[in-house]
Amino acid sequence: MRKRNFLNTISNAQEDILQQFLDLLNKINADYCVIGGLGVNAYVEPVVSLDLDIVVVNDSVDSLIKEAYKNFKIEKFQHSINLTNSKSELRLQVQTDPRYQVFISRSSLKSVMGYEMKVASLKDILQGKIWAYLDEERRESKRQKDLADIYRIIEAFPDLKDCVPEKMIQGLR
């Protein structure tokens, strides 16, 4: 089974929602980069995730929302815009926290689960995971997943351990 088919199977997709979203970004000529767990998967052994965390250049967010209403349910939150479609359990989360905007300029094209996408640099993905883990307003289960992703990165790239704050390093070997 191809990776793309696997992702669509585990998300119970009746349609390829991720490709539709990527096509939409291309249609409105929006620069972006993938972050989060799927971004981690571009650099280390992949794990299953039903979330696509993405940063879209600020100037394109309004156009994205305008176009996305045709195929997606849209929910706006303080630092994100979530897009869902009843034809898939895949959750698309557009990160609007301004700290992530600089990640776009350092991103590159990578293959993630059979899709060609712009992915943030490994150091930027690690930084995003650190920010997410340190956010005490996040659910503990989400923070533990962020910590596991940090461990996955550090295990594969031990030289990045120095990028992790001292208070988080105690458990990292």
One Martini backbone bead per residue (centre of mass of N, CA, C, O) as a GRO file, in nm:
protein
  173
    1MET     BB    1   0.096   0.037   0.024
    2ARG     BB    2   0.072   0.350  -0.008
    3LYS     BB    3   0.113   0.620   0.184
    4ARG     BB    4  -0.131   0.778   0.085
    5ASN     BB    5  -0.333   0.548   0.125
    6PHE     BB    6  -0.284   0.513   0.425
    7LEU     BB    7  -0.375   0.793   0.518
    8ASN     BB    8  -0.664   0.766   0.396
    9THR     BB    9  -0.744   0.514   0.555
   10ILE     BB   10  -0.700   0.619   0.857
   11SER     BB   11  -0.902   0.877   0.776
   12ASN     BB   12  -1.155   0.783   0.623
   13ALA     BB   13  -1.135   0.855   0.319
   14GLN     BB   14  -1.332   0.963   0.035
   15GLU     BB   15  -1.112   1.184   0.005
   16ASP     BB   16  -0.832   1.388  -0.090
   17ILE     BB   17  -0.788   1.638   0.124
   18LEU     BB   18  -0.492   1.708   0.116
   19GLN     BB   19  -0.473   1.763  -0.188
   20GLN     BB   20  -0.687   1.982  -0.192
   21PHE     BB   21  -0.530   2.174  -0.008
   22LEU     BB   22  -0.273   2.197  -0.178
   23ASP     BB   23  -0.421   2.304  -0.427
   24LEU     BB   24  -0.525   2.559  -0.290
   25LEU     BB   25  -0.254   2.686  -0.227
   26ASN     BB   26  -0.171   2.698  -0.525
   27LYS     BB   27  -0.407   2.867  -0.636
   28ILE     BB   28  -0.331   3.119  -0.426
   29ASN     BB   29  -0.022   3.134  -0.387
   30ALA     BB   30   0.074   2.998  -0.110
   31ASP     BB   31   0.284   3.016   0.134
   32TYR     BB   32   0.445   2.737   0.317
   33CYS     BB   33   0.451   2.505   0.611
   34VAL     BB   34   0.529   2.222   0.772
   35ILE     BB   35   0.450   2.098   1.089
   36GLY     BB   36   0.482   1.897   1.332
   37GLY     BB   37   0.437   1.563   1.305
   38LEU     BB   38   0.463   1.557   0.992
   39GLY     BB   39   0.728   1.707   0.996
   40VAL     BB   40   0.885   1.497   1.151
   41ASN     BB   41   0.837   1.267   0.934
   42ALA     BB   42   1.048   1.396   0.726
   43TYR     BB   43   1.310   1.304   0.929
   44VAL     BB   44   1.169   1.055   1.058
   45GLU     BB   45   1.019   0.803   1.166
   46PRO     BB   46   0.704   0.739   1.114
   47VAL     BB   47   0.389   0.844   1.243
   48VAL     BB   48   0.076   0.855   1.326
   49SER     BB   49  -0.144   1.115   1.184
   50LEU     BB   50  -0.444   1.342   1.181
   51ASP     BB   51  -0.245   1.590   1.158
   52LEU     BB   52  -0.209   1.917   1.001
   53ASP     BB   53   0.053   2.134   1.041
   54ILE     BB   54   0.041   2.483   0.937
   55VAL     BB   55   0.201   2.749   0.759
   56VAL     BB   56   0.079   3.062   0.648
   57VAL     BB   57   0.109   3.327   0.494
   58ASN     BB   58  -0.047   3.602   0.603
   59ASP     BB   59  -0.144   3.721   0.315
   60SER     BB   60  -0.320   3.429   0.261
   61VAL     BB   61  -0.540   3.364   0.475
   62ASP     BB   62  -0.796   3.499   0.362
   63SER     BB   63  -0.799   3.343   0.094
   64LEU     BB   64  -0.813   3.065   0.215
   65ILE     BB   65  -1.081   3.095   0.361
   66LYS     BB   66  -1.255   3.171   0.119
   67GLU     BB   67  -1.194   2.900  -0.037
   68ALA     BB   68  -1.244   2.677   0.189
   69TYR     BB   69  -1.559   2.700   0.229
   70LYS     BB   70  -1.632   2.498  -0.008
   71ASN     BB   71  -1.485   2.223   0.161
   72PHE     BB   72  -1.479   2.350   0.459
   73LYS     BB   73  -1.464   2.356   0.791
   74ILE     BB   74  -1.443   2.652   1.001
   75GLU     BB   75  -1.218   2.728   1.279
   76LYS     BB   76  -1.155   2.982   1.512
   77PHE     BB   77  -0.864   3.076   1.691
   78GLN     BB   78  -0.621   3.238   1.843
   79HIS     BB   79  -0.370   3.036   1.685
   80SER     BB   80  -0.601   2.915   1.482
   81ILE     BB   81  -0.709   2.718   1.192
   82ASN     BB   82  -0.969   2.491   1.136
   83LEU     BB   83  -0.993   2.210   0.906
   84THR     BB   84  -1.276   2.032   0.780
   85ASN     BB   85  -1.413   1.711   0.656
   86SER     BB   86  -1.658   1.467   0.620
   87LYS     BB   87  -1.450   1.287   0.419
   88SER     BB   88  -1.254   1.319   0.680
   89GLU     BB   89  -1.028   1.286   0.971
   90LEU     BB   90  -0.860   1.504   0.883
   91ARG     BB   91  -0.664   1.764   1.036
   92LEU     BB   92  -0.645   2.112   0.976
   93GLN     BB   93  -0.379   2.336   1.095
   94VAL     BB   94  -0.355   2.679   1.110
   95GLN     BB   95  -0.094   2.865   1.204
   96THR     BB   96  -0.102   3.211   1.365
   97ASP     BB   97   0.149   3.232   1.503
   98PRO     BB   98   0.402   3.459   1.438
   99ARG     BB   99   0.660   3.283   1.504
  100TYR     BB  100   0.621   3.090   1.234
  101GLN     BB  101   0.678   3.260   0.974
  102VAL     BB  102   0.995   3.214   0.940
  103PHE     BB  103   0.982   2.913   0.851
  104ILE     BB  104   0.915   2.943   0.550
  105SER     BB  105   1.204   3.050   0.449
  106ARG     BB  106   1.335   2.750   0.562
  107SER     BB  107   1.203   2.573   0.367
  108SER     BB  108   1.128   2.247   0.208
  109LEU     BB  109   1.100   1.999  -0.010
  110LYS     BB  110   0.900   1.711   0.079
  111SER     BB  111   0.829   1.383   0.173
  112VAL     BB  112   0.490   1.309   0.300
  113MET     BB  113   0.309   1.044   0.281
  114GLY     BB  114   0.329   1.096  -0.053
  115TYR     BB  115   0.379   1.407  -0.027
  116GLU     BB  116   0.446   1.718  -0.163
  117MET     BB  117   0.608   1.939   0.071
  118LYS     BB  118   0.651   2.204   0.268
  119VAL     BB  119   0.914   2.205   0.513
  120ALA     BB  120   1.040   2.263   0.783
  121SER     BB  121   1.296   2.281   0.949
  122LEU     BB  122   1.423   2.095   1.192
  123LYS     BB  123   1.476   2.324   1.396
  124ASP     BB  124   1.189   2.443   1.371
  125ILE     BB  125   1.033   2.199   1.460
  126LEU     BB  126   1.162   2.178   1.732
  127GLN     BB  127   1.076   2.457   1.832
  128GLY     BB  128   0.771   2.407   1.809
  129LYS     BB  129   0.769   2.169   2.011
  130ILE     BB  130   0.871   2.331   2.249
  131TRP     BB  131   0.647   2.539   2.261
  132ALA     BB  132   0.419   2.332   2.298
  133TYR     BB  133   0.524   2.198   2.559
  134LEU     BB  134   0.541   2.482   2.727
  135ASP     BB  135   0.230   2.495   2.696
  136GLU     BB  136   0.012   2.492   2.969
  137GLU     BB  137  -0.270   2.505   2.800
  138ARG     BB  138  -0.223   2.239   2.710
  139ARG     BB  139  -0.278   1.935   2.689
  140GLU     BB  140  -0.111   1.679   2.824
  141SER     BB  141  -0.127   1.480   2.584
  142LYS     BB  142  -0.001   1.680   2.380
  143ARG     BB  143   0.265   1.733   2.532
  144GLN     BB  144   0.361   1.435   2.521
  145LYS     BB  145   0.378   1.424   2.214
  146ASP     BB  146   0.586   1.648   2.187
  147LEU     BB  147   0.803   1.503   2.353
  148ALA     BB  148   0.824   1.257   2.169
  149ASP     BB  149   0.917   1.421   1.922
  150ILE     BB  150   1.173   1.526   2.050
  151TYR     BB  151   1.299   1.249   2.095
  152ARG     BB  152   1.302   1.160   1.799
  153ILE     BB  153   1.496   1.378   1.706
  154ILE     BB  154   1.734   1.331   1.908
  155GLU     BB  155   1.788   1.037   1.830
  156ALA     BB  156   1.856   1.112   1.521
  157PHE     BB  157   1.978   1.417   1.634
  158PRO     BB  158   2.195   1.474   1.883
  159ASP     BB  159   2.301   1.770   1.811
  160LEU     BB  160   2.007   1.902   1.903
  161LYS     BB  161   2.011   1.904   2.215
  162ASP     BB  162   2.112   2.209   2.248
  163CYS     BB  163   1.809   2.324   2.172
  164VAL     BB  164   1.724   2.227   2.445
  165PRO     BB  165   1.612   2.302   2.729
  166GLU     BB  166   1.735   2.231   3.033
  167LYS     BB  167   1.452   2.148   3.171
  168MET     BB  168   1.424   1.908   2.937
  169ILE     BB  169   1.698   1.729   2.947
  170GLN     BB  170   1.696   1.523   3.181
  171GLY     BB  171   1.554   1.286   2.996
  172LEU     BB  172   1.787   1.319   2.804
  173ARG     BB  173   2.058   1.121   2.657
   0.00000   0.00000   0.00000
